[in-house]
Amino acid sequence: MTTLRLEFNCMCVFVPEPNGGGDGTRGKMHVLMPSTKNHQHGGPPEDPVPAEDPGPVGGHGGVMGHGSAGYHDPVSGTDAAVGLVERGETEEDDAPADLGAADDHGSAEAHGAADGDGQPHAHGPEVHVVRVLHPSLDKDHPRGLSMEGWALTLGKGDDALLALGPDKGGERVVNLSDVASQLLPHRLVEDQFNNEVNARVTLLSGELESLSAEAHWKIQGTDLFMAFRAVWKMEIENPTAPLQWTPLDATVAKPVTSLSELAPESDGSYRISIYHVPDRVLPPDPQDNGQLFFDEIQNHFRALYVLFGIEDPRKELLPEPPHPFGTGHCGLGQVRLGG
């Protein structure tokens, strides 16, 4: 067996799917990278699913997403810098009335919003890219390997530990189902194209190892040491075996076909990073040292609610920065799965 660590950075959403047995703490963990391209493929998202029954996983009672089965004290992992790689670029009416936006969010330019061509548009978050990073691929692909339009499945069985923190330092993944009282439509974790998800990773085994956070935010009046990075640790039987990729709306090649294409760590393990960020903050020469202004982070958070069919969420659904001026990284989210 070989250890694999997956580092998820910035605007990624964790979706626990219990396996139906035991106490509901194990199953599949899906990680979604929401689309920020204003649904340019057409068609509105389906109606959001009201969160009538929170279930045992993903957190009871609050924004933080921790409860009887939601607490996990993961082993602290390293946050060593990794290089970047790329193989080539080959209805508001559906949202509940109290969730859609009705206030003035300011100019699109002020929030860094952009359309598919990078041009500003009202309210929408800046277009993000999904890239796979590994130092052994830096030389030929310094801007990263795109995995947009792909779903990657790792592990065997449905035995992943579904707890998502908080971590030892109080780092937390904000629970969007608690904030918006919505469940995620099940179709968004299925192997089919949809407008709302840019890419997906499904983890069949392993567990959260660590969370990283850098600032305390508030959401609905609750303090949140909002995590922007999560490290998932799992065991892989054969690193030379082909990776299981499923095309959703892929127009680029599979970024990595086997772990054996990559150089292992000094201890023989593997570590891969996945980033969902604006192109301008990608290494090797990221703008503003790879960080975003707090108001940009707040604005980008809007894209997470697209998964519920909420195109333009009200301000109370968005995290409030610790102070008006500052920089950091977009936060992670978690949601509960509906039908």
N, C-alpha and C positions, 0 to 999 in steps of 0.2 A: 504494500500500500504506500502511496505517496501523498503527502500533505499538499493541499492547494489552498491558498488564501486569495480571495477575491475582494478587492477594495472598491467599494461603490462611493463615488464622490458626487456631491451636490444634488441636483434635482432628480432624485430617484425615489420611488414609492414602493414600500414593502407591503406585500399582500399575503398574509398567512392563509393557508387552506388546510384545515384539519383533515386527518385521514378517516375520520368517522369512528375510530376506535379509541378506547381508553378515556383519558381525561381531556382530550382535545388539544393537548400541548405539542403534538407531533403531526407532521404531514408534509406538505409542499410549501416552500416559500417562493413566491413570485416577486420579482423586482421589475417594476415598470418604469420606463422613461417616457413621460407624457409628451405628446406632440405639442410643439410651440409654433406650428406653421398655419395657424388659423383655419384648420380643416380645409386646406386647399383642394383636397380630393372630393369635397362635396358631401352633402348629407349631414343632417344634424345628429348629435348623439341621442341615444334613447333616453327615456325618462329616468331620472335618478331614483334609486331604491331607498325608501325611508328606512332608517335604522331603528326598527322596532325591537329587535332582540340582539343585543351586542354579542352574545355568545361568550365562550370562555377564553378566547384568544384575542390578543390585540389590545386588551386593556379595558377595564371597567372604570367608570367613575372619573372621567376627566380627560383633559387635553393630553396628558402625558402618555397615555397608552400603557399604564401598568396597573395590575390588579392581581387577582388570585392566580392567574396563569401568565400574567404579563411581565413579571419581574424576573430578571436574569442577571446574575453577577458574573459577566464574562471575564475570561482571563485577558489581561491587558496585552494587546499586541503592539508591534512596532509600527511606526508611521514613516518608514524610510521613503525618501523620494524615489519615484520611478520615472523612467523616461517615457517618451511618447512615440507612437508609431502610426503609419497610415499606408494602406495598400492602394489607395486611389479612389476617386469619386466616380466611378464608372456611372339650444335655443332658449335664448334667454327665457322664452315662454315656458320651457320645460322645467325651469328651476323654480323652487318654492319662492313665493313672493318676498319673503323676508331674507333671502339669500342673494338675489340678484342685485347688481349695483344700481344705486339711484343718486349717488353723490358724485361730486366732481373730484376726480383723481389727479387733476393737473394735466399738463401737456404730455404728449407721448415722448417728446424730445427730452423732457426732464427726467423721465423714467427709463430712457434707453430702449423703449419699445421699438420693434421693427417688424416689417413683413418679411415674406420669403426672400426678397431681394435685399434685405438689410435696411430698408427704408422705414422711417417711423410710421406708426399707425396708432390710432387712439386706443389706449388702455392695455393693449396686448403686450405680453412679455416678449423680450428679445428672442429671436430664433436661436435655439440650442442645437448642438451637434452631439452625437453619441460616438465616443471614441474608445478603442481598446488601447491600453498603454503597456509597454514593456521595454526595458532598456536594451534588450538584445536586438530590437528592430529599429532603434533610433537612427542608425546610419542611413538607411534607405528611405525611411518614412518619418521624417522629423515632425510631421503634423498629425500623426495618429492614424490608426486603422478604423475606418467607419464600420459600425455594425447596425446602421439604420436599416429598418425593414426586416431585421432578423430576430428570431427567438432562439436562445441557447438554453438547452437543458443539461444539467450536470448532476451526477450521482445516480443512485439506484434506490428503488422503493419509494415509500412516502414516509420517511422517518426523520426528516429535518426537525430540529428543535425550534419551535415557533416563537419563543420569547424574544422580545426586542428591547430589553433594557428596563430601567436606566443602567448606565455603566457606573463604575466605581466613583467617578468624579461628578456624578449627577447628570451626565450627558443624556439627553433624551431625544427620541424620534417623535415628532408631533403626530398625534392621532387625529387625522382629518375626519374620520367618521364620527368621533366625539364632537369635534368643533361644528361640523355641518349637519349632524344627525342624518347621515346618508350611508348607504352601503354601496360597494362597487358592483356594477353589473358583471355577472360571471363571464359573459362573452369576451371581456377585456383580458382574460387570462387564457383564452382558448387559442388554438393554432389557426387563426384566420385573420384576414386583414380587418382593421377597424381604423377609424379616423383619429382616435384619441391617443393611441400608443405608438411611439416611434420605434421602440425596441423593447425586448423583454428578456430576462434571465429567469429560469425556473430551477430552483435548488431542491433536490430530492433528499438530500442528507446534509449533515453538518449543523453548525450553529453559529450564532453571532459571537465573535471573539472580542471586538472592541468598538467603541464609538468615540469620535472626536468632535469637540465643539470649541467655539472661540468667543462667544458672547451670549449674554442673557437677554432674551427677548420676552415680550409679553403677548399672549394671545387670549382674548376674552378675559383680560384681567389677571391671568395666571402666569407666573414667572416660568420661563422655559429656557434651560441651557441647551439651545437648539443644535443638535448634531448635524454636521455637514458631511461626515465621512463615516462609513461603517465597514468593518472588516469581517468577512464571513470565512470560517475555517471548515474544511471538509477533507475527507480522504478519497483519493482516486485510485482505483485498482491498477490501471495500466495507462501511464502517460503517453504511450505511443498509439493508443486507440484513437480513431477519429472522433472528434467532438460532434455532438448532436445538434446541428443547426436546422431550423425550420424557417423557410421564407414566409414572411407575412406580406411584405410589399417591397421586397429587396430589389434594388437596382445596382448594388455593389457586390463584389465577391465576398465570400466568407472571410472574415478578417484573419482567423487562425484556424487551421484544420485539425491540428493536434498539439497538445502541450509539448511534445517532443521537438517542435519547431523553435521553442523558446529555451533560453538558458536557465537552468535551475539556480536557486539560491545556494549559498555556500554549504548549507546543511542538506541539500538534495531536494528541498521542497520547491514549490512553484508559487509565484505571486504575480497576479495580473490586476491591473487597475482598469476600471471603467468610469469614464467621466461623462456627465451630461451637463454641458456648459456652453456659453456663447463661444463661437470660434475665436473671438479676439482675445480670450484669456487662456488659450491653450499654450503650453510650452512649444518650442524652446524660448520664444521671446514674447511672453504674455504681456498684454497691456496692463498697466497698474499692478505689476507683480502677480497677476492672476487673480486679483480680488475685484469685487464689485462694491459700489457704494451701497449703503444701507437702503436707500430708497429704491435702488435697482433690485436688490434682493427681495424686498417687500413686493415689488411689482411682479417679479418673476414667479412668486408664490402663487399668483393667480392661475398659472397653467396647471397646477396640481388639481384644482377644482374642476377642470375640464373633464376629468375622469368621472365625475358625478353628473355631468351635463350642465354644470354651472359655468357659463361662458365668461361672466363678468361679476365676480363675487363682491359682496359688500365689504366695506372696510373692516368691519368687526370680525370677518373670517380670516383676516391677514395678520401676521405677526407684526408687533410694533417694535421698532429698534430701540436699543438701550439709550441712545441719544441721537440727535438729528444728523450728526456728521460722523462718519466712520466707514470702514470697509471690512469686507469679509467674504464668505462664500454662501451660496444658496443652500437652504436647509433640506434635509431628508424628510419624507413623510411616511406614514403607514395608514392603511385603511382596512376595514373589515369587508369580507366578501359576501355578497348577496347571491340571489338566484339568477 
